[in-house]
Amino acid sequence: MSDILINIIAALILMMITGIIVWRIMKLTINKQYEEIRMAKEEAERANTAKSRFLANISHEIRTPINTIMGMNEMVMREDPTGVPKEYFMSMMNYAFDIRNATESLLSLINDVLDMSKIESGKMHLVEQEYDVQDVLRSIVSMIRMRSTEKELVFEVVIDELLPKRLYGDAGKIKQIVLNLLTNALKYTEKGGFALYVSMDEREDDECKIRINVKDTGIGVKEEDKDKLFMAYERLDEQKNSGIQGTGLGLDISRRFTELLGGDITFESEYGKGTEFILTVTQKIIDATPIGVFREHDENAANGPYVPQFVAPDADILVVDDTPMNLNVIKGLLKATRVFVTTASSGEECLEKIKETKFNVVLLDHMMPGMDGIETIAKIRESDPDLPVYVLTANSALGEEYYVSKGFNGYLAKPVDSLALEKAILKYLPENMVKKPTEEDAVEDLTEIPPDMHWIYETEGLSVDEGISNSGGIGNYIFSLNLFLDTIDSNANVIRNSYESDNIRLYTIKVHALKSSARIIGAMELSKLAASLEDAGNREDKDYIDENHDKLLSEYEAYKEKLSRLREVKEDGEDKEMIPEDKLKEAYSALAEVIPMMDYDAVEMILEQLKEYALPKEDDRKMKEIDCMLRSFDWDGMEELIKQ
């Protein structure tokens, strides 16, 4: 019995010793593995930080050579083709257009990578401030509305009337998230449309939970792809979406911004039928007053005389655009502010006028023959890095960051919104130059189309309401219609000649200008046709241009007949005093002096003064011809006519 007990005790001791040995070995192994895991984790974090820092640095560094490539490529595109074999020249131009498209896509990618690297390196922070809910929603909707119309998609906007008027939070990041979602809906929807729904789900004390839904009838997401939707650099269904440009970063940036905001973003999708994204985010309430019925445009001014945001008679503003219609629309929009507006019709003229006058703000068109806006801003920045310059563009899809990277202070989308225009200028005017508007500064505008012009509502191809909105009021709309009619012949001739001489660059620029001016008067179908030819010109699609060129000119020149009754309206009116002979001689003398100087404003002022009088038939004909030539910048024609 004692031997058995001894054996049991010995076995227990042996087991204990074995257990201790095994425990010590396991402890050492686990500690070693834990240390290895810890070191691997730290190494991974260091590598990720280094990667983010590298991406941020290299993204900034890449911008310099990209801008150089784009600038040099633009110079290639401006080379004089005289004496160059046509086939060789066209090949070089095709290569240059491909380079331009590729570098612009690359720049967009770099901007996305910068956002991503800022997030991953921990440098992306909330920028919280008080904001107006209506203003933020309007800016989002306006940026998408035009693009949805061009693609012929329905864009429905439903805003909860109980949303608080003013909130506190990072409105910039919320705006970027929603724009990413809406842009995706626009890209991946070919038929039907998409919708934006904004509502207040909860409210507690001074906080509320905002719910934003973006729903489309697009291609949807496959079941096996749903887990990858919010992953960076992922492009789903590559074969089907091969024609859609993008970086694959937008949704991942949106997810990360949502996390920064402390919100939540989810989605529901059925492949082939569409997708719905749901964003919820909590914001502080500053003003709980309900916003009421959401209106895409601020219509307060429609209730009475328009009162500008400021008055600054001593401010000097330079507006540069090769299209007279655009120049006159902007001058009309700024009339109430009493700023002094100088105009220029080219990049070269812009640079000359900047040398002569110290302007407070410059508004510079992007697409112009000769030196365009991008090249002009580069020249301006060489001598004046601080001059406030805004780009005027119908290509708002490129985004403000693109234009800022080129040297602009910001951009104004065409058709220019008067409120945005005034805000942009006011931002850069010295306080001592700005005065508060009074009742005397209110501008009375027509409240309805005059009875003798009601025929305009029946004019085929014109949307009067659209034109009034795009022109900034009924008075400006009537002016725009007359200006559009006056410039049809000269513009059509330039378009025709550039087509016949195979000058695709000039052709593209001129149909781009027609796209804008047609939209200003509400000729939306003509604007859409011009836009399609502009796109064809940008991609060098000569076949499409050949197929549609005659149609464009036919529809454009048809407006001479459609708007011919404007001539009757002009010629009718109250009896005017016949101009005294000495005043007429003074007018001719003044015109002979200022026309060779190409002083647009002076010529316009003289013509306006002459309109107060009745003129002899031949003199009346001459002044009308000069008026038409002025609007198309035909200085040689004016100079020749004034000598007769």
Secondary structure, 3 states (H helix, E strand, C coil): CHHHHHHHHHHHHHHHHHHHHHHHHHHHHHHHHHHHHHHHHHHHHHHHHHHHHHHHHHHHHHHHHHHHHHHHHHHHHCCCCCCCCHHHHHHHHHHHHHHHHHHHHHHHHHHHHHHHHHHHCCCCCCCCEEEEHHHHHHHHHHHHHHHHHHCCCEEEEEECCCCEEEEEECHHHHHHHHHHHHHHHHHCCCCCEEEEEEEEEEEECCEEEEEEEEEECCCCCCHHHHHHCCCCCCCCCCCCCCCCCCCCCHHHHHHHHHHHHCCEEEEEEECCCEEEEEEEEEEEEEEEEECCCCCCCCCHHHHCCECCCCECCCCEEEEECCCHHHHHHHHHHHHHHCCEEEEECCHHHHHHHHHHCCCCEEEEECCCCCCCHHHHHHHHHHHCCCCCEEEEECCHHHCHHHHHHHCCCEEEECCCCHHHHHHHHHCCCCHHHCECCCHHHCECCCCCCCHHHHHHHHCCCCCHHHHHHHHCCHHHHHHHHHHHHHCHHHHHHHHHHHHHCCCHHHHHHHHHHHHHHHHHCCCHHHHHHHHHHHHHHHCCCHHHHHHHHHHHHHHHHHHHHHCCHHHHHHHCCCCCCECCHHHHHHHHHHHHHHCCCCCHHHHHHHHHHHCCCECCHHHHHHHHHHHHHHHCCCHHHHHHHHHC
